Amino acid sequence: MTDEKTTLFADAVELMKRHGALHTVNIKYGYIIFGLSALFILVRTLSIWYYQRAWKRSGRSTTVLRVTSLPLPLSISLIVLTVAILVAVKPHLEKITVVVKRLGRLAYALIPLDIFLAAQPAWFSVDNYLNTIQMHKWVSRVIVLLGMFHSIGFLAYYVSMGTVGNLFRPVNFLGFLMFIFANIMFVFWKPIRNLNYTLFYLYHNFFMLALVVMIYFHARPGVGLYFFFNAMLLVAQTVRKYTRARDVTLTEIIENPGSNLLIVKFPKSLLPESYLPGCHVRIGYSKWTPFFTILPSHPYTVATSFENRDLLASLVIKKTKFKLEPFETYSIQPSFESSLSQNFFDTADNVNIVCGGSGISLGLVIFEYLKRSIISGGREIKLKFVWITKDEEDVFILQELNVQGVDVFITNNTSYELDSIQESAGIPLTELSNDSHDSLVTIDHKFSNTVVVGKRPDLEKLLQNNLSKTIDYANKWIISCGPPSLIEECSKISTKQKCRFFSEEYAF
Ligand SMILES: Cc1cc2nc3c(=O)[nH]c(=O)nc-3n(C[C@H](O)[C@H](O)[C@H](O)COP(=O)(O)OP(=O)(O)OC[C@H]3O[C@@H](n4cnc5c(N)ncnc54)[C@H](O)[C@@H]3O)c2cc1C
């Protein structure tokens, strides 16, 4: 062999070695992100558990609160930063496809975390899916963006090399199809989701399945480990949904002409023996129809506390597209745990509940529970319940559910029929005014209702009196449930008044 031939041969071996090595160089980055995902779940779960334990021991909600109060934007920034570091480490820029491939691998290796976070209810009972679902949304966005960068990188590479034909090799074409599906996913930003949640849900599930399966066949080197976890999690979630759901025929739905709200009753025996106020059920089509799997189920807060002796539990539901009809059979998945822990109910000593419209379902069950703690448990709790609703006809909810002690504000009517409201409320109205909330009499612990017609109240002024009755900010709460504007206003008040804040918005 001549010298020249020897050099050529050595170069070829070197090239093969390098390419072989480069082919597998990204595998470890996938494992790293997968390992970090597991660590993330572990740390999250332990910190929630630790915080709840510390709260129980100290009797104050702010003890080690910092452990769990990492704001969502910060958590997401951490995930994005981790991914960015893993992309930037040893990118092997001499062969640009290495880093482009890595983007795709990191995206796929994040999917098990994403599916884990989407579980309903959350897999670990200390956590709550209403919180993990927020993380799920952002992790999904990171996955889709990484996947799109991966696709754009390869498209640009093929164009620059004049090898666009490569795109049509079946394994590559699967990736290209996913790129198109990902672009369509971006159509579903919030206003579109709100316009048609069902369409979003259908496309979201199709996209997720396509991603899990098609990329399993598309990725080289293989991604079997992640595929295995994805498949296991999806199967486990589906089995759990089927085994938890019960079919029930609704026999009692109470409406009031002119009101957009209705009360739906179902057998309380479907709920666990004990549950905390704020838990919800999910109602969907019968579990023996394909719609059960294909279409979304709808969450509704249980408005009846478990101490209530009624055999039926009530839901307060705003009429929307999803209609519940009497004598039709639906599936009910009980029960999704309350976001408020037992510690809240045991330690809060000043609670200000502000609800808007159907948000009353959350407020009234918390209110009833705390009221019972005052009356039968001898607890010293400063309690205020404000309900702002559109129509005077909505007030029938209070009568039907026998709730007393609420300050009701009706915002849609400037002219009202005193008699009709009194009749709807069915209980003594201590004060009735159509001009200003100033004339409202605060009636702590007397538990009869007060109705003010015509105006949205100045909330801060309204809550001030009750808020100022205790000092410890750790056990002083504003709880809000209703439209985003109401929740935001309450959040601002709690910041200003230096008290704790909890809210639930009835949408994802
Ligand atoms: C934890 C929780 C508790 C809730 N409790 C109550 C309650 O007690 N009373 C009540 O009237 N409403 C409650 N809701 C809201 C209720 O679930 C939705 O109004 C209902 O699912 C709307 O269904 P739709 O098809 O008619 O929606 P649309 O009229 O199409 O949409 C209305 C809004 O509801 C959201 N939405 C639609 N479907 C779902 C779904 N399957 N899951 C989550 N959000 C959805 C959409 O994003 C949209 O913003 C609750 C929501 C959550 C998240």
The ligand as a Tripos MOL2 file, in Angstrom:
@<TRIPOS>MOLECULE
LIG
   53    58     1     0     0
SMALL
NO_CHARGES

@<TRIPOS>ATOM
      1 C1        -61.9160   22.6740   38.6430 C.3       1 LIG1
      2 C2        -63.1080   23.1960   37.9030 C.ar      1 LIG1
      3 C3        -64.3370   23.2560   38.5460 C.ar      1 LIG1
      4 C4        -65.4480   23.7450   37.8680 C.ar      1 LIG1
      5 N1        -66.6310   23.8390   38.5330 N.ar      1 LIG1
      6 C5        -67.7100   24.3580   37.9150 C.ar      1 LIG1
      7 C6        -68.9550   24.5210   38.6040 C.ar      1 LIG1
      8 O1        -69.0800   24.1720   39.7830 O.2       1 LIG1
      9 N2        -69.9830   25.0650   37.9300 N.ar      1 LIG1
     10 C7        -69.8790   25.4580   36.6180 C.ar      1 LIG1
     11 O2        -70.8620   25.9380   36.0600 O.2       1 LIG1
     12 N3        -68.7260   25.3330   35.9490 N.ar      1 LIG1
     13 C8        -67.6450   24.7850   36.5500 C.ar      1 LIG1
     14 N4        -66.4690   24.6560   35.8610 N.ar      1 LIG1
     15 C9        -66.4310   25.0600   34.4510 C.3       1 LIG1
     16 C10       -67.0850   23.9940   33.5850 C.3       1 LIG1
     17 O3        -66.3760   22.7860   33.6880 O.3       1 LIG1
     18 C11       -67.0870   24.4540   32.1380 C.3       1 LIG1
     19 O4        -67.8760   25.6100   32.0810 O.3       1 LIG1
     20 C12       -67.7200   23.4180   31.2650 C.3       1 LIG1
     21 O5        -66.8790   22.3000   31.1650 O.3       1 LIG1
     22 C13       -67.9510   24.0560   29.9140 C.3       1 LIG1
     23 O6        -68.2670   23.0700   28.9730 O.3       1 LIG1
     24 P1        -68.7540   23.4880   27.4960 P.3       1 LIG1
     25 O7        -68.5080   22.3670   26.5580 O.co2     1 LIG1
     26 O8        -70.1690   23.9180   27.5530 O.co2     1 LIG1
     27 O9        -67.7180   24.6430   27.2200 O.3       1 LIG1
     28 P2        -67.7070   25.8430   26.2330 P.3       1 LIG1
     29 O10       -68.9600   26.6530   26.3300 O.co2     1 LIG1
     30 O11       -67.2700   25.3260   24.9190 O.co2     1 LIG1
     31 O12       -66.4550   26.6410   26.8810 O.3       1 LIG1
     32 C14       -66.5990   27.4730   28.0000 C.3       1 LIG1
     33 C15       -65.2950   27.5180   28.7710 C.3       1 LIG1
     34 O13       -65.1120   26.3240   29.5100 O.3       1 LIG1
     35 C16       -63.8140   25.7680   29.2850 C.3       1 LIG1
     36 N5        -64.0320   24.3220   29.1690 N.ar      1 LIG1
     37 C17       -64.8120   23.7060   28.2970 C.ar      1 LIG1
     38 N6        -64.7940   22.3890   28.4770 N.ar      1 LIG1
     39 C18       -63.9440   22.1660   29.4980 C.ar      1 LIG1
     40 C19       -63.4750   20.9990   30.1340 C.ar      1 LIG1
     41 N7        -63.8470   19.7970   29.7510 N.pl3     1 LIG1
     42 N8        -62.6040   21.1390   31.1350 N.ar      1 LIG1
     43 C20       -62.2070   22.3390   31.5300 C.ar      1 LIG1
     44 N9        -62.6080   23.4870   30.9650 N.ar      1 LIG1
     45 C21       -63.4650   23.4020   29.9520 C.ar      1 LIG1
     46 C22       -63.3250   26.3660   27.9940 C.3       1 LIG1
     47 O14       -61.9410   26.5880   28.0320 O.3       1 LIG1
     48 C23       -64.0590   27.6740   27.9330 C.3       1 LIG1
     49 O15       -63.3040   28.6900   28.5560 O.3       1 LIG1
     50 C24       -65.3520   24.1650   36.5120 C.ar      1 LIG1
     51 C25       -64.1250   24.0870   35.8670 C.ar      1 LIG1
     52 C26       -63.0050   23.6230   36.5480 C.ar      1 LIG1
     53 C27       -61.6930   23.5710   35.8410 C.3       1 LIG1
@<TRIPOS>BOND
     1     1     2 1
     2     2     3 ar
     3     2    52 ar
     4     3     4 ar
     5     4     5 ar
     6     4    50 ar
     7     5     6 ar
     8     6     7 ar
     9     6    13 1
    10     7     8 2
    11     7     9 ar
    12     9    10 ar
    13    10    11 2
    14    10    12 ar
    15    12    13 ar
    16    13    14 ar
    17    14    15 1
    18    14    50 ar
    19    15    16 1
    20    16    17 1
    21    16    18 1
    22    18    19 1
    23    18    20 1
    24    20    21 1
    25    20    22 1
    26    22    23 1
    27    23    24 1
    28    24    25 2
    29    24    26 1
    30    24    27 1
    31    27    28 1
    32    28    29 2
    33    28    30 1
    34    28    31 1
    35    31    32 1
    36    32    33 1
    37    33    34 1
    38    33    48 1
    39    34    35 1
    40    35    36 1
    41    35    46 1
    42    36    37 ar
    43    36    45 ar
    44    37    38 ar
    45    38    39 ar
    46    39    40 ar
    47    39    45 ar
    48    40    41 1
    49    40    42 ar
    50    42    43 ar
    51    43    44 ar
    52    44    45 ar
    53    46    47 1
    54    46    48 1
    55    48    49 1
    56    50    51 ar
    57    51    52 ar
    58    52    53 1
@<TRIPOS>SUBSTRUCTURE
     1 LIG1         1 GROUP 0 **** ****
